[in-house]
Amino acid sequence: MRCPPFIRLVRPALILLVMGLLSLFAAAPAAADGIIIPAPPPGRPIPWREIPLTIKYHRVATTIADQVAVTRVDQVFVNEAGFAVEGTYIFPLPEEAAISSFDMWVDGRKIEGRLLDREEARAIYEEIVRKQRDPALLEYVGRGAFQASIFPIPPAGERRIELTYSQVLPQAAGLVHYRYPLNTEKFSARLINEVTISVQLAAQAPLAAIYSPSHPVTVTREAPSRATIRYAAANVRPDRDFDLYYSLAGNAIEANVLSYKPYDEDGFFLLLIAPPIEAAPARAIDRDVIIVLDTSGSMAGEKLVQAQAAARFVLDHLGEGDRFNIVSFGTFTRLFADRPVALSRRDEARGFIGRLTAQGSTDINRALLEALAGADPARPTVLLFLTDGLPTIGETDPERIVDHVTRAAAKSVRLFAFGVGNDVDAVLLDQLSGALRGTSVYVRPGQKIDEAVSDFYGRINVPVLLDVRLAVEGVHVEDMYPYPLPDLFAGNQLVVAGRYRAGGPATVRLSGTVAGAVQTFTYRVAFTERGGEEFIAPLWAQRKVGYLLAQIRLKGPKEELVKEVVALSTRYGIITPYTSFLVQEPQLALTQSGRDQLGRDALQPPAGPMAAPALAAAPRSGEPAVERAVVEQALKDAERPAPAAAPQVRQVGAKTFLRQGDLWLDTLFDPGRMSAEAILFGSERYFQLLARHPEIGRYLALGDRLVVVLEGKAYAIGSTGQESPGEHLTPRPPSLEGYLTPRPPSLEGKGEILSPPLVGEGSGERWEGPSRPPAPPISGGTEGGETGGESGGLPLCPGAGFIALAGAVLPMWTWRRRGRG
């Protein structure tokens, strides 16, 4: 049985709307900055998480000089309770920090506090967990802390807390790492009005790579050895620690490796390639720049004015040894010159640009071929191609146009396409730029063409290494993205993500051409053999999903590509309108048989112009086509893991968890193939497990009911039930009966995920599913602090009403879809 036509027609738009709004309202817990643990008022045993303390603003100013960081924190807490609140201030220290000093002021008065080592801090965290039955603080197990008492805050009163600490930053693999524990989500009853982090960075040697895998930062380089890094946001709940890496320049081009090796699979690595900020004159690469401007009738008015301004900007920023040409096209083609000319004709070219008018149709094929006919194959050539429409005259078949252009272009040509508006053929532009090792930029309605072109051209203005190639000896690497590697430009670092098999020392060789000659740079690095930087895994997955989606869109859906997208997006929580399996159909995404079904569904042919399955061939033009191209490019270019895009999905390190009711499920857990060892929340065995694996505190902090897979073994944490006596964590594995409840007869064969309680049975444990119908995949209302659905928690999602509506609509569509054959 197939979906009714109406359901299939509205599906893409509905999912896009739901996902967009969910991303506005979602909030994800991670590590936190300083917090106040309030004491309950006398005679009123209120859980500490239900006493509403709001963080008004959070400002961080850090100076780093020669690996010594001094961090100044300024926070204001507001008491929104109807009674005075006092408590204990705890600042979880950055991991591995060697604190040299720690001072604290409250409302201008210096107060006494003390540094706690890891064991003392751990005892405090675990005591709160035991008394309050709240695991929120467990993610700080393994960290020290600074502790101080806070004077009572009257109702509606404020307390300003300022503290300063200094630390020596660790250095590994040539990278210095600064971390500030930032998240305040669990401990603020409202959004934070202002969050800012400013880092003043200075070193004795020139700075090379400056990279934040956690936050979108702006980097201003005041001098070769000085830079300012800034992050600012308003009305947010930060969801992760602030991380910053930097390296010092040695060679003309620096390269550093970060890596992560899980227990039972191949590793992940990140290669940071940082060219000099300004290329030395001797290293400047002379090139030709050809500007191809669409001047068809649809460009009339403001679009043509902005396109002319963009062309003038490019002319004004050419290098001394560069040459240029300008080609305008509509029904026919006008060339400024037969071939690229010297800068001495720049003023003449400005007059040519000013006389352009918009008229006629759009002959893309002819324009590009005539532009390429004059290109010099002996010189690097950048072709900037700007259009706002489809080919309407001459050769209009996109496949033939791509074939003609790729045959005519020399190996030295790089094509960068600028699609203006939503009427462009996004597939054609991406195929052209991809074939000629460039990229596509889309200027959406309301954006300025000249700003988009000038911003992008500024990043590719000074090439320092062309035809970049990468070789690694000593460690087997593979599956690297971006693919193929782009050229390297001054002031623009290249981030490469990939996989490796076994860790160890390695030699990295980076090669490319400079002025026609091949140059090679050699680096000694090390890939970790176990552990490392977990953020690399989801970042690599995002980039691969972006690459796979582009291949599916440009070349058609193939079963093996679709299966990879389904598997990666499920495991790493990569949720877009085209990879929303965890939101749409979690009962399928969490089992291998279900993922196979999702892949088969995605390969079904569309029944109408808007009814294509999410991963099938997309339309070539129009807003959906441009939107998909933009999403794919953002995934391919990602420099940090994206935050969770739905409230029932949490990304913790390299893991993704899905919430069903008040149960959090590790997406590595396949209930059809795995059994889980049952452990009672808060029991001695629970803390035994935490003591043996302190790193799992981040996962346990999600809530008191979860299933997590550690080193290939699943653990089921439950808030009720019984355990077998003994010191060993080896009870009989649960059968998980009832965990997957059979579907109605017409939907047989695909189970439904429930959120069962943990119960004891004899000397072992098992999961037992309730007889009630399953909860909808998206739920609204009180979130219980977003950590485990505790009763009485404060609502943290202002879009709860809409999410509840989405929870009603999406399962309705899903129910209909499941019956498809």
Secondary structure, DSSP 8 states (H G I E B T S, - for coil): ----HHHHHHHHHHHHHHHHHHHHH------B-SEEEE---TT----GGGS-EEEEEEEEEEEEETTEEEEEEEEEEEE-SSS-EEEEEEEE--TT-EEEEEEEEETTEE--EEEE-HHHHHHHHHHHHHHH---GGGGGTT--EEEEEEEEE-TT-EEEEEEEEEEE--EETTEEEEEE--B-GGG-SS-EEEEEEEEEEE-SS-EEEEE-SSS--EEEEEETTEEEEEEEEEEE---S-EEEEEEE--SSSEEEEEEEE-SSS-EEEEEEEE--SS--GGG----EEEEEEE-SGGGTTHHHHHHHHHHHHHHHT--TT-EEEEEEESSSEEESSSS-EEGGGHHHHHHHHHT----S---HHHHHHHHHHT--TTS-EEEEEEESS---SS---HHHHHHHHHHHS-TTEEEEEEEESS-S-HHHHHHHHHHTT--EEEE-TTS-HHHHHHHHHHHSSSEEEEEEEEEEESS-EEEEESSS---EETTB-EEEEEEESS-EEEEEEEEEEETTEEEEEEEEEEE-SSEE-TTHHHHHHHHHHHHHHHHHHHH---HHHHHHHHHHHHHHT--STTS-HHHH-HHHHTSHHHHHHHHHHHTS--SSTT---TTS---SSSHHHHHHHHHHHHHHT-SS----SSTTEEEETTEEEEEETTEEEETT--TTT--EEEEETTSHHHHHHHHH-GGGHHHHTT-SSEEEEETTEEEEEESSS----SSSS-------TTSEE---GGGTTS-EE----EEEETTEEEE---SS----SS--S--GGGTS--TT-----TTHHHHHHHHHHHHHHHHHHHT--
